[in-house]
């Protein structure tokens, strides 16, 4: 079964500094990985995904993620954090199901706090 | 292009009642799935519908059910509500093209409070 781990419940970073939100995964076969962001009292917004190809994936709002197959990691990064980036971030892996389908297994989420 | 639309956004129900939540997927998306989000359990998959058929199901009791209509709109129903059913219910939609690379888009959710 697929699983995703986000080892940090909270990450604090100063505005203007680079940020990293960590994610490791466990899957059989090639992984399909996603990052979502959730603002208070809102749904999930898609940031980026890794399917195949370049290990550095660029997404929305200046975010990018680095896929590392040997370390089974998919860390979310941003070169310069903004206060408005403060939110809850979820890493997810798409399950491989016999009959196909669109099912995600999520990590527990990481609260990002960007301070002035 | 409109996103995934969920109604109602907020509702309060009493234990023992039932509730129906509605979801309209992004135009052209035929796959609709539902997730429950709670502080304790996080995001958990409920079920997925495709072409009016339930294609996948999570580990939830039979009180949780859903359906999909011919226009891809979906509803989920929870019967005999319990306090623990209080949660944010998220609907998601996706294309179903080959290759597993489809992006799954989420709605704003329906906040259910059971009292």
Boltz contact constraints between the chains, C-beta under 6 A:
constraints:
  - contact:
      token1: [A, 32]
      token2: [B, 100]
      max_distance: 6.0
  - contact:
      token1: [A, 42]
      token2: [B, 108]
      max_distance: 6.0
  - contact:
      token1: [A, 43]
      token2: [B, 90]
      max_distance: 6.0
  - contact:
      token1: [A, 43]
      token2: [B, 106]
      max_distance: 6.0
  - contact:
      token1: [A, 43]
      token2: [B, 107]
      max_distance: 6.0
  - contact:
      token1: [A, 43]
      token2: [B, 108]
      max_distance: 6.0
  - contact:
      token1: [A, 43]
      token2: [B, 109]
      max_distance: 6.0
  - contact:
      token1: [A, 44]
      token2: [B, 106]
      max_distance: 6.0
  - contact:
      token1: [A, 46]
      token2: [B, 103]
      max_distance: 6.0
  - contact:
      token1: [A, 51]
      token2: [B, 101]
      max_distance: 6.0
  - contact:
      token1: [A, 97]
      token2: [B, 56]
      max_distance: 6.0
  - contact:
      token1: [A, 101]
      token2: [B, 48]
      max_distance: 6.0
  - contact:
      token1: [A, 101]
      token2: [B, 55]
      max_distance: 6.0
  - contact:
      token1: [A, 101]
      token2: [B, 56]
      max_distance: 6.0
  - contact:
      token1: [A, 102]
      token2: [B, 31]
      max_distance: 6.0
  - contact:
      token1: [A, 102]
      token2: [B, 33]
      max_distance: 6.0
  - contact:
      token1: [A, 102]
      token2: [B, 94]
      max_distance: 6.0
  - contact:
      token1: [A, 102]
      token2: [B, 104]
      max_distance: 6.0
  - contact:
      token1: [A, 103]
      token2: [B, 45]
      max_distance: 6.0
  - contact:
      token1: [A, 103]
      token2: [B, 48]
      max_distance: 6.0
  - contact:
      token1: [A, 103]
      token2: [B, 56]
      max_distance: 6.0
  - contact:
      token1: [A, 106]
      token2: [B, 43]
      max_distance: 6.0
  - contact:
      token1: [A, 108]
      token2: [B, 42]
      max_distance: 6.0
